[in-house]
Amino acid sequence: MKNLVENFFRHEYGHLVAVLTQKVGLSHIHDVEDAVQNALIKALETWAQNGTPDKPHAWLYKVANNNILGILRQNNTRSEILKKNQDITDSITKEEIETVLTSEFKEGILKWLFICCHPSIAIDSQIVFALKTLCGFSIKEISIRLFITETNAYKRYSRARTYLKNHSNNLPQLKQNDHCLRLPAVNKVLYLIFTEGYLSSHLQYSIRSEMCEEAIRLSSILVDSPMGKTPETFALLALMHLHISRLPARVNNANELLLLEQQDRSLWDQNHIQHGLYWLSQASVGDELSRYHAEAGIAIEHCLAASFEQTNWDKIIKCYELLEKTTPSALHQLNKVVAIAQLQGAEAGLTELYKQKPPEWLLESYQFHAVISDLNRRCGKQKKADISAQRAINLAPTPAIKKSLETRLKS
């Protein structure tokens, strides 16, 4: 039953909220969330006693459907909604349920994803709103996963919901141009959801595989639709599959993060790597080049290398150069320094690093000082290495990262 709550219920929450909200209108999203939540609670109680029904999806849809019907009937001013939605009825048939489950759910989720990414809503609020309504995470879970307070998470969610409610008349009918304009934001939300799972800011857990899986699930639905069949989205899905393939080897039994050279490559999921290769081949059509292409190019070199020593660092450096063109970032430059050090030696890495003028935020990042410590140690400059190592450890944002740095830089 616990697995049912963590996986099936979480998925169904997003399905039901997306479909039912679009039936009754965005102005009633709060009512829909209550109706779906009550359906899930009833399922927990009923299924614990009587067992899981043969078609749990249909069972939940019917109960949630009837719940929202009851809420709407309590207010006579909402009768127009009932008239416009003839399928919202106590006598909903099995055929109607199957139609909704097979044809409307994916379409509803997609539409909802683009609604979540309205350009007038701040990206932080878009992410929280998507996690809550599409992924079924509670405000408490979101606050933990995004390393913010519950109050802050609720404020972000509330801002997005309030905007959508107040502008509900202009939102549902998205045109093709709307999809094209919002697709980069949709991709960014999915990318950030995956990234938070891949290297979590949670104080206890360095990896949140369920967030990675949610991002892949939503991205898979997106690329299966006409609006998502773009090289950028294909490259994003490829990147996710390539990264998640390494999750089984990213931590040891002590929950310490392991670097690439420390990982047991036999644990890497070859099925995900093959999926990554497929989507990367789809992304190569045309002249479009996005940050996801460059990052997927880096990831595939790591996945295909027989060992850390046999990694094609020259190709990885070129990918980082492309990444700097598409998405300039001091962090990308720092990662390129690491690749240069692997190809040409630690001295070459340090020379490249000192050519750059890092921004203030990078100087307060543990990654920056960890790289300096590692390169100095490899050059035999132990005193400088120790100073930077301590600085990196002091700046570690989570216990898991701190423990990993202590093991790596103090050994």
N, C-alpha and C positions, 0 to 999 in steps of 0.2 A: 504493500500500500504506500510506503514511503517513496518508492521509485515511481509510482503512479503520480504522486503529487509533484515530484521534482521534474518529471519529464512530460508525461501525457497531459496532465492538468495545465502545466505551464504553456504548452503549445496550444491547447484548446482555448485557453483564456484569450489569447491573441486572436485566434480564428473567430470566436464568437463576438468579441467586442468589435472587430472590424466589420463583420457582416451585419450585425444587428444595428450598429450605429448608423450605417449607411441606409438602413431601411427606415429608421425612425427619425433620423436627422442628427447632425452634430450638436445641436442645442440641447439634446437629451443624452449626451454621452455619460453623464454622471448616473442617470437612471439605468443605462445599459450596463455600466460597470457593476452596479448593485445587483442587477438581475443575473448577470453571469456569475458573480461571486456567490450569490445565494444558490445557484444551480450547482456549483462546485461543492459547496458545503453540504447540500442535500445528497450529492453523489457520494461523498465521504461517508455519510451516515448510512445511506441505503445500501451501498455496495459492500460496506463492512459486514452488514447483517445478511444480505441476500446474494452476495457475489457480484462480480462485474457482469453487466449485460452483454449479450452477443454483439451488439453494435453500440459501444459506449459513446461514439461520436454523435450518433443520432439521438441517443438518450439525453445527452447534455444539451444538444440544440433544441430539442422539444421543450425541455424544462426551462431553459433560459428564455426561449421564445414566449412561453406562457407567462413567465415572470414579468417580462417587459410589457406584455399585453395587460396584465393585471395592474401594473403601475400606471400605464397610460389611461386605463379606464377610470382610475381614481380622479382624474381631472377631465371634466367634460370638454375643456378647451382644446384637448388633444385629440378629439374625435376625428379631425381631418386627417391626422396621421394614420389612423386605423383604416379610414376609407381608401387611402392611397396605397395601402399595403394589405391587400386581400389575403396574402399568405400568412399574415400574423393572425392566427385564429386558433381557438381551442381545439378544433378538429383537424389540425394540420395532418396531411396524409403521409404515409411512408414514402410515396413517390416524390412528394414535394421535398421531404427531408433529404432523400438521396440526391435530388437535383441540386439542392443547396450545397450538400457536402462535396459533390464531385465537380461542380462547375463554378460556384460562386465563392467558395472559400479562398482559393488562390487569388482570384480576381479581386476579392474584397481586401485581402491582405496587401496586395500590391497597391491598390488605390489608397489604402490607409497609410502605407509607407510614404507615398508621395504627398499626402495631406500633412503628415507629421513634419515634412521638410519644407513647409511654407517659408519662402524667403524672408517674411517679416518676423519670423520666430528665431531667436538667437540659437546658435548651434548647440550650446549647452542644454537649452531647454528642449530642443529637438531630440537629443540623445535620451534624456530622462523620459520624455513623453513616449518615445519609441520603446524603450525598455519596459515601461509600465504597461502600455496598451497592447503592444505587439508580442513582447517576450514574456509577459505575465509576471515580471518581478515586482515585489512589493516596494514601497518607498524605503523601508528599512534596508532591504537587500540592495537597492540602488545606491543608497547612501554609503553602504559598505564597499560596494564594487567601484564606485567613483571617488571614494575617499573624501566625501563631503558629509556634512551633518544631515540628519533627517529633515530638519527645518529647511535647509538650503535645497535639498532634493525636492521637497514638496513645493517650495516656492517656484522652482524651475518648471515642475510639472504643472502647477496651477497657472503660471503665465501662459504656457502653451495651450492648455485647455481653455482658458478664458478667451484667448485670442480666437481660437477656432470656433468657440460657441458664439462669440459676438459677430463673427464674419461667416457664419455657417451658410448663409444664402448664396455666397459667392464661391464656395469651396468645392462642393461635390463634383461638378461637371468640369473636370480637367481636360484641357485640349492637348493635342499632340505637342504644341509649342511649350505648354506648361511642363510636360514630362521631360522634354529636352533641356529646359532651363533648370529643372530641379534635380535631374539625374546626378550631376556632380555632388550635390548636397546629400542625396540618398546614398551614394557610394561612400561619402565621407563618414556618414553616421554608421554604416555597416562596418567600415574600416576601424573606426574608433571603438565600436562594441567588441570587435575581434581583438584589437590591440589590448584593451583592458583585460580581456580574458587571458591573453598570451603572456603578459607580464603585469599581473594585477597589483594595484596599489593597496590591496587588502593587507592589514597588519599581520595576519596569520597565514594566509594562503598566497603563495607567489604565482600560482597558476589557477585560473578559473576555466576549466575545460568546457563547462556548460555554456559560457558566454561565447566561446569560440564556435561551438556547435550551433548556437542560435544564429550567429552571424552567417555561417555557411548555409544554414537552412533558408534564411531570408534571401541571401544572395542567389541561391539556386532557384528559388521561385522567381527572382527578378530576371535572371538570364533566360528563363524559360518563357518569358513574355516578349512581345514585340518591342516595348520601350526599353528593355534591358539588354537587347542583343547588340551591344557595342563593344569594340575592342577594350575600352577602359574597364567595363564591368567584367568582361571575360578575364582580363589580367588580374583584377581584384580577387575574383574567385580562385584563380590559379594560385595567387599568393597565399590565400587562406589555407588551401589544401596543402601546399608545400610546408607552411609553417606548422600546421597542426600535426603533420606527419612526424615531427620531432618531439612532440609533447611527451610520449612515454619515456624518453631518455633525458628530459630536461632537469629532473630533480633526482636526488639520491634518496636513500631510506631515511635520512635525517632531514628531509625537506630542504636541502641546500640546492640552489640553482647551479647547474653544471654548464660550463662553457662548451663550445663545439668540440674542442680537442679532448674534452673529458668524457664525452658522451659515447655510449655503446651504440654504434650505428646499426647493429643487428636488431635493435628495438624500434627503429624507425618504421613507420607504417607505410609499406610499399603501395598499398591500395590508394592512399591519399596522394602519394608521389605521382602515381599514374594519372590520377584525376588532375593533378596540377599540371602535368605535361600536356594533357589533352586541352585544358582550357588555355594554356599558354600558346598552344598552336592556333587555337581559335582567335586569340588576341593579336596574333601576328599579321592578320589580314589588314591591308591598308597601310596608310602612312601615320596613323595616330600613335603618339607616344605619350604615356602618362607616367606619373610617379609609380603607379602599380606595375607597369611594364618593367621599369627599372628595378624595383624591389623584388619582383618575381624572378627577374634575371639573376639577381644576387642569390636568392633562395634556391633556385634550381642548380646553380653551381655547387652549393653546399650539399644538396641532396644527392647529386650524381657523383660526387667525389668519393673514391673508395676509402680514403682516409683524410684526416686533416692535412697531412703533409702533401697529399696529392691534389689539393684544391687548386683550381685554376684562378690564382689570385689576379692575374693580368686581366681576365675577363671581368672579375668582380670590381677592379679599379675602374674599368671603363663604364660599368653599370653605375657606379657611384658618380662618375663624371656626368652621365646622363641625368641622374637623379638631381644633381646640383642645378642643371639647366631647367628641369621641370618644376622642382620644388626646392629652391635654395634654402639651405639650413646649415648652421654651424655644426649641428650634430651629424649631418651627412658627411661634412668635411672631416670630422673627427673619425668617423667610421672608415673613411677612405685612408686616413693616416694609418689605421690599424692594418688595412689590407696592404698598403705600401711597405709597412714594416715586415709583413709576412713574406712579401716577394723580394724585397731588396735589403732587408736587415733593419734592426732596431735603430741604428744611427740615421738611416735614410728616413725612417718614420719620424724621429725627433726633429730632423732638419725641416721636413715638411710641416710639422706641427708648429714650429717656431716661426714659420713664414706667415702664419695666420694670426689675426687679431681676434681672439674669442670675445663674444659679447658677455656682458656681466652675468646673464642668467646661466651661461655655460660654465663660468668660473665657480658658480655655486652648485654645480652638478657633480655627483659622485663619479659619473662616467668619465669626465674630463681628467680628474685626478687619478682615477684608476688606470687610465691609458698612460699618463705620464709616469706613474709608478712602475708599471710593467715594462715600458720601454727603457727607463733608466736602469732597472734591475738587469735587463738583458744586455745593457751596455757596460755593466760592472760598476755603475754609480749607485752603490747601495744606500748611502746616506740620503741622497735626493729621493731615491725610491721609497725609503721608509717614511720620509716627511709627507710625500704625496699619498702614500698608502693610508696613513693615519687620517689625512684630510678626507680621503674618499670614504673611509669607514665612518667618520663623524657625520658625513653628509648623506649616508644611506637612508632612504625614505622608509624602509620597512625592515623588520628583524631578519627576514629571509635573505634580503639583499646584503644586509650587514654581515650576516653569518657567512655568506658566500664570499664576500670581499675579504673577510678575516682569513678564511681558509686559503684563498687564492693569493693574496698579496703578502701575507705574513709567513707563508711556508718557505 
